[in-house]
Amino acid sequence: MDENLTRLSGVIDIGTNSTRLLIASLEQGRLHIIRKASQITRLGRGVDSERQLSSTAMQETLDVVLAYLAEARTAGAAQVSIIATSAVRDAANRHVFAELLCQATGHQLQILSGVEEAMLSYRGALSGFAVPPTAPMVADVGGGSTELVMGDKLAVSLDIGAVRLTERFLRSNPVTVAEASDARSYVHRQLKTLGDQLLRPQCLVGLGGTITCLGGVVAAIPVYDSAVVHMSRIDQARLESIIENLAALDIAQRREIIGMQPGREDIILGGALIFQCLLQAFNLGEIIVCDADIMEGVLLSEMEIH
């Protein structure tokens, strides 16, 4: 078999809330996943209001990146790409972080635009389906932004994310009814700015830590298992019930929910509210949970080039 088709490649995704690793090979046109890992690093804490990455957050994130790079090299990855999304592209001092990362790793940081992030997320998501769905809207809800994609018809990035929404509106513990209502209103206003671009998809495919965490909660699995969560479905009624429960609990109580991923309990409500608003805006009844996302999209694109 062609060596170029079987060699391992890796990607490290530096997001607003987490830093993640994917190591995979391309076999017969499909990705064969060797390793996936994720760690909450919260690089984007405070970026929405300050437009600055804190020195502490940068160093903590770099430590995780270095560990992931070592793991990828040990696994035999021939190349590793390092990408960054919402928090880094929104920060005024992003060049400082990029320079620190380059000095520490020897790698250039790829800071993706919102549209690039959207298109790569879409490609990665569709790679997770044995048979692609008809007219899907892919929604990648991250910590700082939400990407919405419908093939070549729509590819946008909105400044609404689980961390950003939490920092702006969901400040009480537990949150108040008024705070949750204000957060929903804000999301709906952002969606309305799309105007005529708001198409009518036949299904909503959800990506990102919020929806996979919610999938774990629905399945009531104490340890995350992609085989259980990937391609599962969360209907509107179940999502609303989860949101009602989350809003009534303080952060410590949310931590005890079976399926709650450690470190996500304080922002999970914000992400869930975004998905609720998306279902309402597109008049859809459920979300298809997809565990393939931008990392798969990056690897597929780069493997084609090489």
Backbone hydrogen bonds in HBPLUS format (Angstrom, degrees):
<---DONOR---> <-ACCEPTOR-->    atom                        ^
c    i                          cat <-CA-CA->   ^        H-A-AA   ^      H-
h    n   atom  resd res      DA  || num        DHA   H-A  angle D-A-AA Bond
n    s   type  num  typ     dist DA aas  dist angle  dist       angle   num
A0005-LEU N   A0002-ASP O   2.97 MM   3  5.42 146.8  2.09 110.2 120.1     1
A0006-THR N   A0003-GLU O   3.09 MM   3  5.28 146.5  2.21 103.5 113.3     2
A0007-ARG N   A0003-GLU O   3.04 MM   4  6.00 135.1  2.25 157.9 166.6     3
A0078-ALA N   A0008-LEU O   2.74 MM  70  5.82 157.4  1.79 148.0 146.7     4
A0009-SER N   A0024-ALA O   2.90 MM  15  5.67 161.5  1.93 162.3 166.8     5
A0024-ALA N   A0009-SER O   2.94 MM  15  5.67 162.9  1.97 163.7 169.2     6
A0010-GLY N   A0079-GLN O   2.85 MM  69  6.22 152.5  1.93 153.5 160.7     7
A0081-SER N   A0010-GLY O   2.97 MM  71  6.36 156.5  2.03 140.5 140.7     8
A0011-VAL N   A0022-LEU O   2.93 MM  11  5.41 146.5  2.05 149.1 158.7     9
A0022-LEU N   A0011-VAL O   3.00 MM  11  5.41 144.7  2.12 153.1 162.3    10
A0012-ILE N   A0081-SER O   2.76 MM  69  6.21 156.1  1.82 158.8 167.2    11
A0083-ILE N   A0012-ILE O   2.86 MM  71  6.22 163.3  1.89 167.8 173.6    12
A0013-ASP N   A0020-ARG O   2.93 MM   7  5.11 150.0  2.02 134.3 143.8    13
A0020-ARG N   A0013-ASP O   2.91 MM   7  5.11 159.0  1.96 139.7 146.3    14
A0014-ILE N   A0083-ILE O   2.80 MM  69  6.03 168.7  1.81 152.0 156.0    15
A0085-THR N   A0014-ILE O   3.28 MM  71  6.65 147.2  2.39 164.9 162.0    16
A0015-GLY N   A0018-SER O   2.86 MM   3  5.26 153.7  1.93 159.1 164.2    17
A0044-GLY N   A0016-THR O   2.90 MM  28  4.37 167.8  1.91 135.3 134.0    18
A0041-THR N   A0017-ASN O   3.00 MM  24  5.93 143.3  2.13 130.4 141.6    19
A0042-ARG N   A0017-ASN O   2.84 MM  25  4.05 168.9  1.85 122.4 120.2    20
A0019-THR N   A0039-GLN O   2.91 MM  20  5.50 162.0  1.94 157.6 160.7    21
A0039-GLN N   A0019-THR O   2.97 MM  20  5.50 152.6  2.05 148.5 157.4    22
A0021-LEU N   A0037-ALA O   2.85 MM  16  5.08 160.4  1.89 143.2 145.8    23
A0037-ALA N   A0021-LEU O   3.02 MM  16  5.08 152.7  2.09 141.3 142.7    24
A0023-ILE N   A0035-ARG O   2.90 MM  12  5.09 156.0  1.96 152.6 155.2    25
A0034-ILE N   A0023-ILE O   2.83 MM  11  5.43 160.6  1.86 147.5 151.0    26
A0035-ARG N   A0023-ILE O   3.16 MM  12  5.09 157.2  2.22 140.8 140.4    27
A0025-SER N   A0032-HIS O   3.04 MM   7  5.19 153.2  2.11 135.2 142.4    28
A0032-HIS N   A0025-SER O   2.69 MM   7  5.19 162.6  1.72 159.1 162.9    29
A0027-GLU N   A0030-ARG O   2.78 MM   3  5.35 167.3  1.80 162.8 158.3    30
A0030-ARG N   A0027-GLU O   3.09 MM   3  5.35 164.7  2.11 111.3 116.0    31
A0045-ARG N   A0042-ARG O   3.22 MM   3  5.60 163.0  2.25 118.0 117.3    32
A0047-VAL N   A0044-GLY O   3.08 MM   3  5.26 165.5  2.10 122.5 126.4    33
A0050-GLU N   A0046-GLY O   2.84 MM   4  5.79 166.9  1.85 163.3 167.3    34
A0051-ARG N   A0047-VAL O   2.80 MM   4  4.41 144.4  1.92 117.0 126.2    35
A0092-ALA N   A0051-ARG O   2.79 MM  41  5.71 166.0  1.81 142.3 143.7    36
A0058-MET N   A0054-SER O   2.96 MM   4  6.19 158.8  2.01 152.5 158.7    37
A0059-GLN N   A0055-SER O   3.03 MM   4  6.19 162.6  2.06 146.4 150.5    38
A0060-GLU N   A0056-THR O   2.96 MM   4  6.16 165.9  1.98 155.1 159.1    39
A0061-THR N   A0057-ALA O   2.99 MM   4  6.06 154.3  2.06 143.6 150.6    40
A0062-LEU N   A0058-MET O   2.88 MM   4  6.10 158.5  1.93 148.8 155.1    41
A0063-ASP N   A0059-GLN O   2.97 MM   4  6.20 152.4  2.05 148.7 155.5    42
A0064-VAL N   A0060-GLU O   3.36 MM   4  6.65 150.9  2.45 138.6 144.8    43
A0065-VAL N   A0061-THR O   2.94 MM   4  6.26 160.2  1.98 153.2 159.3    44
A0066-LEU N   A0062-LEU O   2.90 MM   4  6.11 164.1  1.92 155.1 158.1    45
A0067-ALA N   A0063-ASP O   3.15 MM   4  6.36 152.9  2.23 139.1 146.3    46
A0068-TYR N   A0064-VAL O   2.90 MM   4  6.17 156.7  1.96 152.8 159.4    47
A0069-LEU N   A0065-VAL O   2.84 MM   4  6.09 156.1  1.90 152.2 159.2    48
A0070-ALA N   A0066-LEU O   3.07 MM   4  6.25 160.0  2.11 145.2 150.0    49
A0071-GLU N   A0067-ALA O   3.04 MM   4  6.27 151.9  2.12 141.7 149.7    50
A0072-ALA N   A0068-TYR O   2.85 MM   4  6.10 158.9  1.89 152.6 157.9    51
A0073-ARG N   A0069-LEU O   2.95 MM   4  6.19 160.0  1.99 151.9 156.9    52
A0074-THR N   A0070-ALA O   2.96 MM   4  6.12 157.6  2.01 145.2 151.6    53
A0075-ALA N   A0071-GLU O   2.97 MM   4  6.18 148.2  2.07 144.0 152.7    54
A0077-ALA N   A0072-ALA O   2.96 MM   5  5.44 168.2  1.98 155.7 151.9    55
A0076-GLY N   A0073-ARG O   3.00 MM   3  5.02 142.1  2.14  97.0 108.7    56
A0110-GLN N   A0082-ILE O   2.96 MM  28  6.18 174.7  1.96 160.2 161.7    57
A0084-ALA N   A0110-GLN O   2.87 MM  26  6.15 146.1  1.99 156.2 152.6    58
A0112-LEU N   A0084-ALA O   3.02 MM  28  6.18 159.9  2.07 167.5 165.7    59
A0089-ARG N   A0085-THR O   3.04 MM   4  6.08 174.6  2.04 165.8 167.0    60
A0090-ASP N   A0086-SER O   2.96 MM   4  5.99 141.9  2.11 151.3 160.8    61
A0091-ALA N   A0088-VAL O   3.22 MM   3  5.25 144.8  2.36  99.9 109.8    62
A0094-ARG N   A0091-ALA O   3.29 MM   3  5.25 147.9  2.40 113.8 110.2    63
A0096-VAL N   A0093-ASN O   2.98 MM   3  5.41 135.1  2.19 108.6 120.3    64
A0098-ALA N   A0094-ARG O   2.92 MM   4  6.21 163.0  1.94 154.1 159.2    65
A0099-GLU N   A0095-HIS O   2.94 MM   4  6.06 154.9  2.00 142.4 148.6    66
A0100-LEU N   A0096-VAL O   2.95 MM   4  6.18 160.7  1.98 150.1 155.6    67
A0101-LEU N   A0097-PHE O   2.89 MM   4  6.07 162.0  1.93 153.5 158.3    68
A0102-CYS N   A0098-ALA O   2.98 MM   4  6.15 156.1  2.04 142.7 149.3    69
A0103-GLN N   A0099-GLU O   2.95 MM   4  6.14 161.7  1.98 151.2 155.8    70
A0104-ALA N   A0100-LEU O   2.97 MM   4  6.12 151.8  2.05 145.2 153.1    71
A0105-THR N   A0101-LEU O   2.87 MM   4  5.88 147.2  1.97 148.6 156.8    72
A0106-GLY N   A0102-CYS O   2.70 MM   4  4.77 147.3  1.80 129.7 138.8    73
A0117-GLU N   A0113-SER O   2.93 MM   4  6.12 161.5  1.96 152.1 157.4    74
A0118-ALA N   A0114-GLY O   2.94 MM   4  6.17 153.3  2.01 142.6 150.2    75
A0119-MET N   A0115-VAL O   2.97 MM   4  6.21 167.6  1.99 156.3 157.6    76
A0120-LEU N   A0116-GLU O   3.02 MM   4  6.14 164.6  2.04 152.8 157.1    77
A0121-SER N   A0117-GLU O   2.96 MM   4  6.01 151.8  2.04 144.7 152.8    78
A0122-TYR N   A0118-ALA O   2.97 MM   4  6.20 155.1  2.04 148.1 154.9    79
A0123-ARG N   A0119-MET O   3.03 MM   4  6.28 163.9  2.06 147.4 151.2    80
A0124-GLY N   A0120-LEU O   2.96 MM   4  6.09 163.3  1.98 145.4 150.4    81
A0125-ALA N   A0121-SER O   2.84 MM   4  5.99 158.2  1.88 148.8 155.1    82
A0126-LEU N   A0122-TYR O   3.05 MM   4  6.29 168.1  2.06 156.4 157.9    83
A0127-SER N   A0123-ARG O   3.21 MM   4  6.41 140.2  2.37 141.2 151.5    84
A0127-SER N   A0124-GLY O   3.19 MM   3  5.20 128.2  2.48  94.3 107.9    85
A0128-GLY N   A0125-ALA O   2.93 MM   3  5.42 153.8  2.00 112.1 120.5    86
A0129-PHE N   A0126-LEU O   3.19 MM   3  5.51 168.4  2.20 111.1 114.6    87
A0202-GLN N   A0135-ALA O   2.88 MM  67  5.42 161.8  1.92 148.1 154.0    88
A0137-MET N   A0203-CYS O   2.87 MM  66  6.16 158.0  1.92 157.2 164.1    89
A0205-VAL N   A0137-MET O   2.82 MM  68  6.02 168.8  1.83 153.5 157.3    90
A0138-VAL N   A0149-VAL O   2.92 MM  11  5.20 167.0  1.94 158.2 157.5    91
A0149-VAL N   A0138-VAL O   2.99 MM  11  5.20 151.4  2.07 144.2 152.6    92
A0139-ALA N   A0205-VAL O   2.83 MM  66  6.06 171.0  1.84 168.6 169.4    93
A0207-LEU N   A0139-ALA O   2.87 MM  68  6.05 158.2  1.92 153.1 150.4    94
A0140-ASP N   A0147-GLU O   2.90 MM   7  5.05 158.8  1.94 146.2 152.3    95
A0147-GLU N   A0140-ASP O   3.01 MM   7  5.05 156.8  2.06 133.1 136.7    96
A0141-VAL N   A0207-LEU O   3.31 MM  66  6.31 148.2  2.42 142.2 136.2    97
A0142-GLY N   A0145-SER O   2.90 MM   3  5.44 161.3  1.94 165.1 169.7    98
A0162-ALA N   A0142-GLY O   2.88 MM  20  6.28 156.2  1.94 152.9 149.9    99
A0163-VAL N   A0143-GLY O   2.79 MM  20  4.63 129.9  2.05 112.0 127.9   100
A0164-ARG N   A0143-GLY O   3.07 MM  21  6.49 158.6  2.12 168.3 167.3   101
A0146-THR N   A0158-LEU O   2.90 MM  12  5.24 155.0  1.96 147.1 155.0   102
A0158-LEU N   A0146-THR O   2.85 MM  12  5.24 171.2  1.85 151.0 152.5   103
A0148-LEU N   A0156-VAL O   2.94 MM   8  5.44 157.5  1.99 148.4 155.7   104
A0156-VAL N   A0148-LEU O   2.98 MM   8  5.44 162.5  2.01 155.0 160.1   105
A0150-MET N   A0154-LEU O   2.83 MM   4  4.95 156.4  1.89 135.0 138.4   106
A0153-LYS N   A0150-MET O   2.81 MM   3  5.51 152.1  1.89 149.1 152.9   107
A0154-LEU N   A0150-MET O   3.30 MM   4  4.95 140.4  2.47 117.0 123.8   108
A0165-LEU N   A0161-GLY O   2.81 MM   4  5.79 168.0  1.82 156.5 160.0   109
A0166-THR N   A0162-ALA O   3.19 MM   4  6.10 152.2  2.27 131.2 139.0   110
A0167-GLU N   A0163-VAL O   2.92 MM   4  6.13 167.2  1.94 158.6 161.4   111
A0168-ARG N   A0164-ARG O   3.05 MM   4  6.18 148.4  2.16 143.3 151.8   112
A0169-PHE N   A0165-LEU O   2.94 MM   4  5.90 163.6  1.96 149.2 153.6   113
A0170-LEU N   A0166-THR O   3.07 MM   4  4.58 120.0  2.45 109.3 125.5   114
A0180-ALA N   A0176-THR O   3.14 MM   4  6.47 164.8  2.17 153.2 156.0   115
A0181-SER N   A0177-VAL O   2.95 MM   4  6.13 155.2  2.01 147.2 154.7   116
A0182-ASP N   A0178-ALA O   2.86 MM   4  6.06 156.2  1.92 148.8 155.0   117
A0183-ALA N   A0179-GLU O   2.96 MM   4  6.19 154.6  2.03 147.8 154.8   118
A0184-ARG N   A0180-ALA O   3.04 MM   4  6.29 161.1  2.07 147.6 152.0   119
A0185-SER N   A0181-SER O   2.99 MM   4  6.19 162.7  2.02 148.8 153.8   120
A0186-TYR N   A0182-ASP O   2.99 MM   4  6.18 152.6  2.07 144.5 151.5   121
A0187-VAL N   A0183-ALA O   3.05 MM   4  6.36 161.8  2.09 152.0 156.2   122
A0188-HIS N   A0184-ARG O   2.95 MM   4  6.22 167.8  1.96 158.5 161.5   123
A0189-ARG N   A0185-SER O   2.96 MM   4  6.17 150.3  2.05 143.3 151.6   124
A0190-GLN N   A0186-TYR O   2.99 MM   4  6.30 154.8  2.05 149.9 156.5   125
A0191-LEU N   A0187-VAL O   2.97 MM   4  6.29 154.3  2.04 151.6 158.9   126
A0192-LYS N   A0188-HIS O   2.97 MM   4  6.18 146.9  2.09 143.4 152.3   127
A0193-THR N   A0190-GLN O   3.22 MM   3  5.34 141.3  2.38  97.1 107.7   128
A0194-LEU N   A0191-LEU O   3.13 MM   3  5.71 159.9  2.18 111.9 118.1   129
A0195-GLY N   A0192-LYS O   3.06 MM   3  5.52 154.0  2.13 110.8 118.1   130
A0197-GLN N   A0194-LEU O   2.91 MM   3  5.25 158.5  1.96 137.8 134.8   131
A0198-LEU N   A0195-GLY O   3.15 MM   3  5.97 169.7  2.16 122.4 125.6   132
A0199-LEU N   A0197-GLN O   2.88 MM   2  5.78 105.6  2.44 117.9 101.9   133
A0288-ILE N   A0204-LEU O   2.86 MM  84  6.21 170.8  1.87 163.6 166.5   134
A0206-GLY N   A0288-ILE O   2.82 MM  82  5.91 159.6  1.86 152.0 159.1   135
A0290-CYS N   A0206-GLY O   3.00 MM  84  5.89 161.3  2.03 170.0 167.1   136
A0212-THR N   A0208-GLY O   3.17 MM   4  6.42 164.8  2.20 157.4 162.1   137
A0213-CYS N   A0209-GLY O   2.96 MM   4  5.84 149.8  2.05 137.9 146.3   138
A0214-LEU N   A0210-THR O   2.92 MM   4  6.18 158.3  1.96 148.5 154.8   139
A0215-GLY N   A0211-ILE O   2.85 MM   4  6.04 145.3  1.98 138.8 148.7   140
A0216-GLY N   A0212-THR O   3.03 MM   4  6.31 145.3  2.15 138.1 146.5   141
A0216-GLY N   A0213-CYS O   3.04 MM   3  5.05 118.7  2.43  94.3 109.4   142
A0217-VAL N   A0213-CYS O   2.95 MM   4  6.32 145.8  2.07 145.8 156.0   143
A0218-VAL N   A0214-LEU O   2.88 MM   4  6.14 162.5  1.91 152.3 156.2   144
A0219-ALA N   A0215-GLY O   3.02 MM   4  6.18 155.8  2.08 141.8 148.6   145
A0220-ALA N   A0216-GLY O   2.86 MM   4  5.82 113.9  2.31 128.8 145.4   146
A0221-ILE N   A0216-GLY O   3.20 MM   5  5.66 160.0  2.24 150.9 156.8   147
A0220-ALA N   A0217-VAL O   3.05 MM   3  4.81 139.2  2.22  92.4 104.7   148
A0228-VAL N   A0225-ASP O   2.96 MM   3  5.48 141.4  2.11 112.1 122.5   149
A0229-VAL N   A0225-ASP O   3.09 MM   4  6.37 162.5  2.12 154.4 159.8   150
A0230-HIS N   A0226-SER O   2.81 MM   4  5.38 162.4  1.84 145.2 151.4   151
A0232-SER N   A0229-VAL O   2.93 MM   3  5.37 155.9  1.99 137.8 136.2   152
A0231-MET N   A0289-VAL O   2.64 MM  58  5.13 155.4  1.70 164.2 166.8   153
A0289-VAL N   A0232-SER O   2.85 MM  57  5.40 171.9  1.85 160.0 162.0   154
A0234-ILE N   A0287-ILE O   2.99 MM  53  5.25 155.6  2.06 144.8 152.7   155
A0287-ILE N   A0234-ILE O   2.88 MM  53  5.25 150.4  1.97 135.9 145.0   156
A0239-LEU N   A0235-ASP O   2.97 MM   4  6.24 160.9  2.01 157.3 163.4   157
A0236-GLN N   A0285-GLY O   2.78 MM  49  5.35 149.0  1.87 152.4 147.4   158
A0240-GLU N   A0236-GLN O   2.94 MM   4  6.15 160.6  1.98 151.4 156.3   159
A0241-SER N   A0237-ALA O   3.04 MM   4  6.25 150.7  2.13 142.0 149.9   160
A0242-ILE N   A0238-ARG O   2.96 MM   4  6.25 155.7  2.02 149.4 155.7   161
A0243-ILE N   A0239-LEU O   2.92 MM   4  6.17 162.9  1.94 153.5 158.0   162
A0244-GLU N   A0240-GLU O   2.97 MM   4  6.14 159.4  2.01 145.5 150.9   163
A0245-ASN N   A0241-SER O   3.05 MM   4  6.27 154.6  2.12 143.6 150.4   164
A0246-LEU N   A0242-ILE O   2.82 MM   4  6.08 165.3  1.84 157.8 161.7   165
A0247-ALA N   A0243-ILE O   2.92 MM   4  6.04 162.2  1.95 152.2 156.7   166
A0248-ALA N   A0245-ASN O   3.15 MM   3  5.28 134.0  2.38  98.4 110.8   167
A0249-LEU N   A0246-LEU O   3.16 MM   3  5.33 150.3  2.25 103.1 111.9   168
A0253-GLN N   A0250-ASP O   3.10 MM   3  5.34 118.7  2.49 101.5 116.1   169
A0254-ARG N   A0250-ASP O   2.99 MM   4  6.32 153.5  2.06 154.5 162.8   170
A0255-ARG N   A0251-ILE O   3.15 MM   4  6.36 145.9  2.27 143.5 151.8   171
A0256-GLU N   A0253-GLN O   3.09 MM   3  5.46 148.9  2.19 106.5 115.3   172
A0257-ILE N   A0254-ARG O   3.01 MM   3  5.43 166.2  2.03 115.9 120.4   173
A0260-MET N   A0257-ILE O   3.10 MM   3  5.55 165.6  2.12 132.2 134.0   174
A0264-ARG N   A0261-GLN O   3.04 MM   3  5.70 153.0  2.12 148.0 148.3   175
A0267-ILE N   A0264-ARG O   3.21 MM   3  5.65 143.7  2.35 110.3 119.7   176
A0268-ILE N   A0264-ARG O   2.99 MM   4  5.74 128.5  2.26 158.8 171.6   177
A0271-GLY N   A0267-ILE O   3.29 MM   4  6.67 161.3  2.33 155.8 160.1   178
A0272-ALA N   A0268-ILE O   2.93 MM   4  6.13 157.8  1.98 149.8 156.6   179
A0273-LEU N   A0269-LEU O   2.90 MM   4  6.12 155.0  1.96 154.7 160.5   180
A0274-ILE N   A0270-GLY O   3.28 MM   4  6.58 147.4  2.40 141.5 149.3   181
A0275-PHE N   A0271-GLY O   3.21 MM   4  6.60 159.2  2.26 150.2 154.6   182
A0276-GLN N   A0272-ALA O   2.94 MM   4  6.22 152.8  2.02 147.5 155.8   183
A0277-CYS N   A0273-LEU O   2.98 MM   4  6.22 157.0  2.03 146.5 151.8   184
A0278-LEU N   A0274-ILE O   2.99 MM   4  6.28 148.2  2.09 146.4 155.6   185
A0279-LEU N   A0275-PHE O   3.03 MM   4  6.31 162.0  2.06 152.4 155.6   186
A0280-GLN N   A0276-GLN O   3.10 MM   4  6.37 157.9  2.15 146.5 152.7   187
A0281-ALA N   A0277-CYS O   2.81 MM   4  5.98 160.6  1.85 149.2 154.8   188
A0282-PHE N   A0278-LEU O   3.00 MM   4  6.11 155.8  2.06 151.3 156.3   189
A0283-ASN N   A0279-LEU O   2.90 MM   4  5.67 107.0  2.45 133.5 149.0   190
A0284-LEU N   A0279-LEU O   3.00 MM   5  4.99 159.5  2.05 140.3 146.3   191
A0283-ASN N   A0280-GLN O   3.28 MM   3  4.98 153.7  2.36  94.5 102.2   192
A0297-GLY N   A0293-ASP O   3.10 MM   4  6.40 156.6  2.16 149.3 156.6   193
A0298-VAL N   A0294-ILE O   2.84 MM   4  6.10 153.8  1.91 152.5 158.0   194
A0299-LEU N   A0295-MET O   3.09 MM   4  6.33 168.9  2.10 150.2 152.8   195
A0300-LEU N   A0296-GLU O   2.96 MM   4  6.10 165.5  1.98 152.5 156.5   196
A0301-SER N   A0297-GLY O   3.07 MM   4  6.17 160.7  2.11 144.5 149.8   197
A0302-GLU N   A0298-VAL O   2.94 MM   4  6.11 165.3  1.97 156.0 159.9   198
A0303-MET N   A0299-LEU O   2.83 MM   4  5.87 153.6  1.90 150.1 157.2   199
A0304-GLU N   A0300-LEU O   3.18 MM   4  6.29 146.9  2.30 138.8 146.5   200
A0305-ILE N   A0301-SER O   3.33 MM   4  6.65 152.6  2.41 140.4 146.9   201
A0306-HIS N   A0302-GLU O   3.07 MM   4  6.32 155.5  2.13 146.5 152.6   202
